[in-house]
Amino acid sequence: MAVDNDTVKKIALLAKLRVDEKKLEDTKSEFNKILTWVEELGEVNTDNVEPLSSVNDEALTLREDIVTSGHISQDILKNAPEQEFGYFVVPKVVE
């Protein structure tokens, strides 16, 4: 399957890419190279290959969920350099 200039423009629009008219032929050539490579991948024999859900075989260590009251704001605010009305005080940021 080969792409033409109209298909390149449509792909660029869908992918939100800006392709100059000067670069249209180069982009078309690159897309065609990619499609050729993908077609080559279809020729690879994968009959005895198990599908992967992840490339990493290690399982993550899970911890038990412990429900707490969550009322530790005073402990957290002890670390604040400055606090007011139960909140951190930070410099005003205006752009």
C-alpha positions as CSV (number, residue, x, y, z in Angstrom):
1,M,0.0,0.0,0.0
2,A,1.4,3.4,-1.0
3,V,0.2,6.8,0.1
4,D,-0.3,9.7,-2.2
5,N,-0.1,13.5,-1.5
6,D,-3.8,13.7,-0.6
7,T,-3.4,10.9,2.0
8,V,-0.3,12.6,3.4
9,K,-2.3,15.8,3.9
10,K,-5.1,13.9,5.5
11,I,-2.7,12.1,7.9
12,A,-1.0,15.3,8.7
13,L,-4.3,16.9,9.5
14,L,-5.4,14.1,11.7
15,A,-2.1,14.0,13.5
16,K,-2.1,17.8,13.8
17,L,1.2,18.0,11.9
18,R,2.2,20.9,9.7
19,V,3.7,19.7,6.4
20,D,4.9,22.3,4.0
21,E,4.2,21.8,0.3
22,K,8.0,21.7,-0.2
23,K,8.3,18.8,2.1
24,L,5.2,16.9,0.9
25,E,7.2,14.6,-1.4
26,D,9.8,13.8,1.4
27,T,7.0,13.1,3.9
28,K,5.2,10.9,1.4
29,S,8.5,8.9,0.9
30,E,8.9,8.5,4.6
31,F,5.4,7.3,5.1
32,N,5.8,4.8,2.3
33,K,9.1,3.5,4.0
34,I,7.2,3.1,7.2
35,L,4.4,1.2,5.6
36,T,6.9,-1.1,3.8
37,W,8.5,-1.9,7.1
38,V,5.2,-2.7,8.7
39,E,4.3,-5.0,5.8
40,E,7.7,-6.8,6.4
41,L,6.7,-7.3,10.0
42,G,3.6,-9.1,8.9
43,E,5.8,-11.8,7.3
44,V,7.5,-12.7,10.6
45,N,6.4,-16.1,11.9
46,T,4.8,-15.6,15.3
47,D,3.0,-19.0,15.6
48,N,4.8,-20.2,18.8
49,V,5.1,-16.8,20.4
50,E,3.0,-16.1,23.5
51,P,1.3,-12.7,23.6
52,L,2.6,-10.3,26.2
53,S,0.6,-8.0,28.4
54,S,3.9,-6.5,29.6
55,V,7.6,-6.8,28.7
56,N,8.4,-7.0,32.4
57,D,7.8,-10.4,34.0
58,E,8.1,-9.1,37.5
59,A,5.0,-8.6,39.6
60,L,4.6,-5.5,41.7
61,T,4.7,-5.8,45.4
62,L,1.3,-4.8,46.7
63,R,0.6,-3.4,50.2
64,E,-2.5,-3.7,52.2
65,D,-4.8,-0.7,52.2
66,I,-5.2,0.7,55.6
67,V,-8.0,3.2,56.2
68,T,-7.0,6.1,58.5
69,S,-8.9,9.1,59.7
70,G,-6.7,11.4,57.6
71,H,-6.9,14.2,60.2
72,I,-3.1,14.9,60.3
73,S,-3.1,18.4,58.7
74,Q,-1.5,19.9,61.9
75,D,1.3,17.4,61.7
76,I,1.9,18.2,58.1
77,L,1.8,22.0,58.7
78,K,4.5,21.6,61.3
79,N,6.9,21.2,58.4
80,A,5.8,24.4,56.7
81,P,8.1,27.4,56.9
82,E,5.0,29.6,57.0
83,Q,1.3,28.8,57.6
84,E,-1.9,30.7,58.0
85,F,-5.5,29.6,58.7
86,G,-4.5,25.9,58.4
87,Y,-2.8,26.3,54.9
88,F,0.7,26.7,53.6
89,V,1.7,30.3,52.8
90,V,3.5,30.6,49.4
91,P,4.6,33.6,47.3
92,K,2.0,34.9,44.9
93,V,2.7,33.8,41.3
94,V,1.4,36.1,38.5
95,E,2.4,35.7,34.9
